[in-house]
Amino acid sequence: MLRWINSGWSAVILGVRSEFNGVIYSEINRLSPGQPYAVPYSTSTSDRQSYRPFYLYAFSPDQSALTGFVATLKRRLRLTDEHVVMRELPINVDYTSGRMMAHVTSRSDATQLISVEGGKKVPTDRLTVRVDARAQPTADAVLLRVSIPWSPDAADMGTKEELARNLTWDVVPLLRNGRGRRPEITIGETTVNKDGTINVPLTPHWPSGTGELSWNVLAIRAKLNFDEDAPQWVRDWSTDLDTSASYGNRTLFLESAVLGLWRSSKLQSRIVSEIYVRVGP
């Protein structure tokens, strides 16, 4: 499976909780003489958290076909049971349905700011910042309050707040050639609000040196954070034990099983979205 992912295929792991009345088999007890291998397990219709998880692994070299198939399947499952508990782990698919946008504010005491254009009244995905090269930079002079339009596949991976906390942020220069001294941007400590918006503080500043002042274009880029573990639902549905019925609503070593796919090199290079900043004198 990992070979397919690294060659560019898209994948979806769909987890669905369902009623169950039967026997589950303990892999841990199987290796422990005298312990029961077959463990009776029954769910309760009044307690959906007792429902047993089942999984569908779907792969395709055609991302559009895969996401269309998954969307149809999820829609039909929800028509059958509007309260169905369903989670998704999408890999190498689009995580947004459009560009992320930001409301922009700036600190009144930031003396290095000449002007900030864009995003004050209407959210934007691009803004222009003019910076005084003679002034000392004020930390976190510009604040982006970022909203991300998560795709249907990403939406079933977690809440907006959970998804936002699973992002890492970077500044990427887009101008590779040219002369002159160009301003830079440093990202401060990001915070996530309960509605899933993200506060991204920026410190625009000029590097030390001499030379003609020039303009720069930078991308404020969001990517999935692979320093974190698998998404929260995978951790919640995973267990390290399967020795009794109390573990019947979870899956033995689920997190370990999917972590290699989740941390694939192809997925680590995937951009979630970005905002463009033009910054200069």
Secondary structure by P-SEA (a helix, b strand, c coil): caaaaaabbbbbbbbbbbbbcbbbbbcccccccccccbbbbbbbccccccbbbbbbbbbcccaaaaaaaaaaaaaaaaaaccccbbbbbccccccccbbbbbbbbbbcccccccccccccccccccbbbbbccccccccccbbbbccccccccccccccaaaaaaabbbbbbbcccccccbbbbbbbcbbbbccccbbbbbbbbbbcccccccbbbbbbbcccccccccccaaaaaaccccccccccccccccccccccccccccccccccccbbbbbbcc
